[in-house]
Amino acid sequence: MEDKLVKSSSQKDRFDFLTKELEQLIGKRDKYNELIDEFNFLYNLELGDILGKILTVEEKIARKLASKLLIKIDKVEENYNNLQNEYEELTFQLKNLKAKLKELDENTQEYKDIVIEIKELQTIITNTLIKLNKVKQEFFELKEVYLNDEDCQAYVEIKMAREEFEKRFEDIKKIDEKQLSKEMKKELKEIYRKASKLCHPDLIDADKKEEATKIFQQLNEAYNDKDINRLKELYESIKNNYYFIEDTQEIELKIENVVTMIDILKDTIEDIENDEIFILIQNLDDWDSYFQKTKVNLERELRDLADKLAFCLTNNTDNLDSK
């Protein structure tokens, strides 16, 4: 019995030691990610306007390169929409004429005239429907070509990239409007670290992991939104419902799980340390100076792209290799 108690105590000590190591690694990983997130945030905030302009010009160039097919598709689509509207208008007229015909005496001249008008209208509708189906088929055939055309796909990709960037940039500007003072930032980080330590999914028993994950997500949302009041509320709630592992049941299995998580975190941290952005950040003495130099380079790139677009439009070319 005494041997079991000693073994249990020894296992508990090892578990506590490993848990502290895990906490330190989690803190290190989160600190790295926080540093990268802050750099990316400021990079996009400082250079977002010019990056957006570059993407816009690149999109215009890409559209010009794909213009022949895109113009053809636009024309066919416009023709299809016009025919569709015409078909709907004709069928509406036919419906009204048939309704009117029911109200007339078959022996009247007006009845006979409407019968003739209905037959003529039905012929027109049939011809319009044939044209509509033909244009529809042409549109689908062009779409097939479009999906396999490199210039068109390049245009689609840059268009999507520009739209996604603009949305992300707008979100960044909204976040910037909620910037906190240095003191409040420090308090925000401190509360977040204390709270996340108590409910971090990597440190929770399996039976509580799902609940802790939801709370941890709420913590991240409040932290990212810089909502210090919400973060305080969550922290108080977490303190009253302590999720962190306390029992010593199945301690060997818990030790094994913690060791596995430690290995995963070490690999994650190593990946971050080898990441180009992280290496760049570590080698920068002055972020503002770097942003300013990058802005100068981006402005030069924007001018070059504007020259290419002007050349493309002026010479009405869909090939920029001669530029």
Buried (B, 14 or more C-beta within 10 A) or exposed (E): EEEEEEEEEEBBEBBEEBBEBBBEBBBBBBBBBEBBEEBEEBBBBBBBEBBBBBBBBBBBBBBBBBBEBBEBBEEBBEBBEEBBEBBEEBBEBBEEBEEBBEEBEEEEEEBEEBBEBBEEBBEBBEEBBEBBEEBBEBBEEBBEEBEEBEBBBBBBEBBEEBEEBBEEBEEBEEBEEEEEEEEEEEBBBEBBBEBBBBBBBBBBBEEBBEBBBEBBEBBEEBBEEBBBEBBBEBBEEBEEEEBBBEEEEEBEEBBEBBBEBBEEBBEBBEEBEEEEEBEEBEEEEEBEEBBEEBBEEBEEBBEEBBEBBEBBEEEEBEEBEEE
